[in-house]
């Protein structure tokens, strides 16, 4: 057996009648669709239901699988402590999944449980399912800070584990859509909100799972969605399968998007190995980009690759352009993987005898010393996109009015504390955002008085 069905569902606590106390009636279409989905799950009689929830335990670099024999939970945090849950976990499937992850060095397992109580992203689907069907065990997993491709790969790992065990499993991807659909909603409005909802429902209704990778990280953040990575794991769990998709409902009357779809596997389909297809596409695109890179980026890449492969700093190569040897300046080396930041280290002013050595040293630091990430591994190198920013001289300014988020980078100083942010970054659209992020990077509190500097950069691709 394998994944016999999958469902995309929302998790607003208000949909639970004891919590909503009548307010849930405004999303009656979602309620009816949820009940239909629960009935379909009951008709399939799964042995195990796997639920991925954005509100379960989450780490930046690890997919958490809830351990133990089971868990309890209630809607006490939402004023309905009488609605309680006591579920039994599928210990064998959890153990097999964690073991398979460890054997393949995939970052998933049962370590780090902080709260053994069920989260509302898990309980809302259970509230509907348990009304129709009770004869199942549960596997509960969280998301991570990894990119979308890693989430799809995690879904594939789940799929392989289920098939090895011969379990009859239903996968439930819990997640709301955009939280910024209406001015009157609790999170306000953003123009990206309705666009996200329209796109995600169109993609899922057509089971075009490869297009889930096309949603830019900054776009998703501005839309304030919470379920996208959950949906991507679900897609990975259906990798290589023909799928019959049905959209049950989509509502946005509360300012938050709620979508429900079912996905029924119909047999093998070699054209639906979406991770394999995407990796090949990315590899080809990056190879073409590498061939067009200028000397600055080629030097940074050579340095990064040399260090990752040899564990040592690359000697200064022959035939380095004179401009790199005769110039001294600060420089930042930024590394992205699948559109997400993978490392960024730089110097505000020159620390080396020339710019070439500055780039070599900072490329080494970007792949090995950025405290936000694990060091880059050799198998990642072909998927890295590298840019180099050469900094102009910083000049003191009197106020934020002299900044331009697209043209100038900013340095904020308060005593010995200093924070820097480069210009023209995805997701940083205002000077206020730019300064706030620079403050955070420097450990400078919002109310602390600061001295501002601005600088220009020349960005090399």
N, C-alpha and C positions, 0 to 999 in steps of 0.2 A: 504493500500500500504506500501511498504518498500523501501529499496535500490534496485533499478531495474537494476543497473549496476555500475561497478567501473572500474577506469582506472588508470594505473601507467604511469606517463608522466614526461619528463624532462623539464627544464626551462632555457635553454641557451638564453640570449637576442639576440645573433647573428643569431638565427634561424628566427627572425623577419626581413623581407627583408629590411625594412627601416633602421634597425640597422646594419644588416650584409653587405648591399650594395654590394652583390655579393659573399661575403665570406661564406654565408650560403649554397652555392651550394655544398660545400664539405661534408655536412651532408644531402644530398638529400634523402637518405633512411629514415632518421628520419622525414624529412618534409612530405614525402608521407605517412608514418605511422601515423603521427599526423593528417593529413587531413582525413585519413580513420577513425581514432578514433572520430574526430569531426563529421564526417558524421553519424557514428553510434549513437552518442549522439543525433544528430538532429532527427534521425529516431525514437528514444525512446520518444521524446517530454517530458522531465522532467519538473515538475513545479519548482523544486529547484535543483541547483547544489551546492554541498559542496566541497570546495577546502581546503585541508590542505597544508600549505606552510612552509618550513623551514625558510623563510625570512619574515614571518609575525611577529607580536609581540611575543616575547618568553621570558619566565621566567623559573627559575630553578625549582620552586615548584608550577606552575600554568599553566593551559592550557587556553590561551586567545582566546576568541571568539569576533570578531569585532562587536561593537554595532552601533546603529543608523539606519537611514533610508537607507543609502547607502554610497558609497565612489567614489572618482575619482582617477585617476592616469595617468601617461604618461611615455614614455621611454626617457624623457628629460635627465636623468642621463647617458643614453647610446647614446646621440647625435641624438635622434629622437623625439623631443618634439611634433611633429605633430601627433604622434600616441597616442591618448588619449582614456581614458575609463571613463565611468560614469555608475555605476552599482547600482541596487536596491537590498537591503538586504531583506531576508525573516525574518522580525522582529518577527513574531509569532513563527517560529521555533527556532530562537535565544533565545527568552524569555523562551520558554518551556525547551530548553536544559539547559540554565543557572539555571532555577528554579529546574530542576530535579537534576542537579549537587549539588546545595545547599542543597536540601532535603536529599540527600544521603551522604552529606559531602565529595563529590568528588571535588578536587581542580581545578575547571574550571568555567569560567564565563566571564563577560564583563568588569571587572575592569582593570584599568591600561592602557588604550589606550594612546599611546604616539604619534603615527603618523597615522593620518586618511587616508593617501594616500595609494593606493594599492602598494604592493611590486611586484617585477618582477617574483617571484615564483608563484604569482597568475595571473599576467597579461599575461605571455606567454601562458598558457593554454587558457585563455579567448580570446587571439588574434586569435587562431585557431577556437575555438568554435563559437565565434560571427560571423565569416564568414559564418557559416552554420545554426546557430540557435540563436534566440534572445529572445524568449518568456519564460524567466525563471528569477527567483530571485536567489540571491547568499547568501551562508553562508561561511564565511572565518574564518579559525581557524589556530592557530600556534601550535608548538610543545612545549616540555618542557624539563627540565633537568632530569625528572624522568626516571626510568628504562623502558625497553621494555614492560614488563607486564602491567605497568600502562598505557602505550600508547594503548595497545590492549583493556584494560578495558575502556578507553575513547571512542574507536571506538564502543564498545558494548553499551555505554551510548547514543551515537549518533544513533545507530540502534534502540534502544528502543524508543527514542524520535520520530524518523521518523515514526515508526509503530503506536505510540499512536496518532499522528496527521493525519495519513493516507496520508502522502505526497508521491508523485511520485518523487523520488530523485535519482540523479546520483552522485556518489562520485568520486572525482578526487584527487588522491594522487600525488602531485607535488614533484619532487625530482630528482636531478642528481645522478648518481652512483659514482664510484671512480673518484677523480680528479687527480690521480697520475698513469696514465696508460702509458705515453710516456715521454722519456727524453726531447723531444722538446716541450712538453706541458707547459702551464703557471705555473704549480705547480710541475713539475719534475716527477720523477718516484719513486715508492716504490713497492717492490715485492708483498705487500699485495693488491695492486690495481687491477691487472688482476684477482687475486684469488677471490676478492670480487665480481667483475663483473660477473665472470663465475658462482659463487655460487648463487648470488641473481637472476640472470636470470633463472637459472635452477629451483630454488625454486618457483619463481613466475610463470614461464611457466607451472609448474605442480600444481599450487595452493596449495602447501604444506606449508600452512601458519604456522603450528606449528614449522617448522624449522627456521622461522624468529627469534625465541628466541635463537637460537644456535650461533648467530653471537656475538662474544665477543666484549665488549665495546672498549678494547684497539686495537683489530684488526680493527674495524670500524674506529677508529681514525687514525690509521696508513694508512688505505686505503683512508682516506680523503673523505668519502662519505657524502652526505648531505640529502639523501632522506629516509634512512632506517626507521626512526621513523614515517615518513609520511606513508610509506607502511604498517607499523604495525597497525597504527590507521585504515587504510582502511581494513586490515584483520579483525580487531575487529568488524568493521561495517558489516561484512559478517559472523559473528560468527554463527555456527549452521546451515549453509546453504551449500548444495552441490553447487559447482562452476564449470562452464565451462571456462577454461582459454585459451587465445590465445595470443601468442607472435607475435607482429607486426614487431618489429625491435630491433636491438642493434648495436650501433656504438661506436667506440672509436678513431676515426681518429684525433680528436683535443687534445687528451690527457685526455679528460674527458669522462666518460661513459654516454651514453644516451640510456635508455631502455623504450619501450612502450609495454604495455600488456593491454588486456581487461579481465574483470571478470564478467560473467553473472550468477546470482544466478538461481538455478534450483529446489529449494524446500528444505525442512528441511533434515538435516543429523545429527543425534545425535553424530556421531563420530567426528564431526568437531567443538566441543566446546574446542578449543585449550587452552584457559586460564585455564579452570577447570582441564584439563588433566595435564598441566604443573605445576600448583600449587600442585597437589597431588604428582607428581613425585619429586618436590623439597622438599616437606615436608618429604617424605619417605627417600630421600637421606640424608637430614640433621639429621633426627632421628638416622639413622645408624652411621653417623659421630659423633653425640653427645655421643653415647654409647661407642665410641672408644677414646673420648677425654681424655687427661691427667688431672691431678689434677689442674694444672694452669688454663686451659681453663674451667674446671667445676666450679672452684671458681669464675672466671670472669662471667660466664653465670648465676650462682646463684645470684651473686651480681646485675647484670643488671636486671634480672627478678624480684628480690625482690624490687628494687627501682621503676621500672615501675609499679608494682602492688600495692605497699604500699606507695610510695612517701618518703621513708626514707632509710638511709644507713643500710645495713644488718649487724647484729652483727657477729663477728668472729665465724664461725661454730666450732663445736667439730670435732675432728679427721682430722684436717688439717695436712698434712705431715710436719715432722720436718724441712725439707729443706726450706719450705716456712716460717716457724716461726723463724729459726735461721739465715736467710739471709737478708741482706738489699741491695737493688738495685733499679735503675730506671726501669720502665716497661711501655710499651705501650699496650693498649687494642684496637684492631681494629675490627670493625664490618662491615660486608658486607651483603647486601640483594640483591638477584637475581644477584649476580656477581658485583654489584656496591657498592662503599663505602657508608656506612650509618652513620659512626662515627668513629673517631680515636683520642684518647686523651692519653697522657702519660707524664712521668717525665724523665728527663735526668739523674738525680741522685735520690737517696732515699730521700723521704720526710716523710715517716712513720716509725713506730718502727720496722716493718719487711716487707718482700716481700708480705706476704699474705694480709696485710692491704693496701699495695701499689696497688695491683691488684684490691681489693674491691673498693677502692676510684676511681681509674682510670676507672673501668667499669661503675661506676655511672656517671662519667663525659662524657664518650663516648656516653651514651644513652641520656644524658640530657643537656650537656653544649658545645658540638661542635658547634661553631657559623655558620658553613656551612649548618646545617641541623636543621629541627624541632625535638623536643624531640621524641624519639621512643614511639609508642603507644603499648598497650597491645596486640592488634590483629596482630602486626608485629612479636612478639617474636618467634613464631614457624618457621619463615622464616629467622632468623638471623644466620649468620655464623660468629663465633668469633675466633680470634687468639690472643695470648699473646706473646709479644716480651720482653724478659728480657735483659737489656742492660749491656754490659761489661763497664769497665772503659774507658772513653774517653782519647785519647792521641793526643797531638799536633803534627801536621805534617807540612812540609815546602811547599808542593805543591800538586796539584791534581794528580801528577804522583804516589803518595803513596796511592791512593784510588783504590778500586775495587768495582764496582757497585753491584756485587753479594755478596761480602764478608763483606764489611764495610758500615756502615751508616756514614753520614757526619753531622758535625755541623759547621756552618759558623758564625763568630762573627765580628761585626763592631761596636766598642764602646759598647753601651748598647743594641744594636740590635743583635738578635740571631735567626737563623733558623736551623731546623733539618729535616733530611730525613732518613728514615730507609733503610736498604739494601734490595736487591732482591725483588723489587716491580714490578708488572706488568706494562708495558708501559714505564719503566725507564731503558733504555738499555745502556746508556753511562754515564761516569763520568761527562761530560759537562752538560747533562740533570739533573743529580742528584744535582750538585752544583747550577745550575740555579734555580731549584725548591726550594731548601733550601734557596737561597737568597730571592726569592719572598715571601716565608713563613715568613721570618724574616723582610720583608720590606726593604731589602738592595738592592740598585740600582746596575745594572750591572757593573758600573765603580768604585764603592766604593772598597777600599782596605779591605780585610778580613783576619782574622786568621782562619785557618782550623784545625778541629779536626776530628779524625776518631774513630769509635768504632765498636765492633762486637756485635751480638745479638744471643741469643738462642731462636728460634721461636717454640712456642708450639701450637699444633692444637687440 
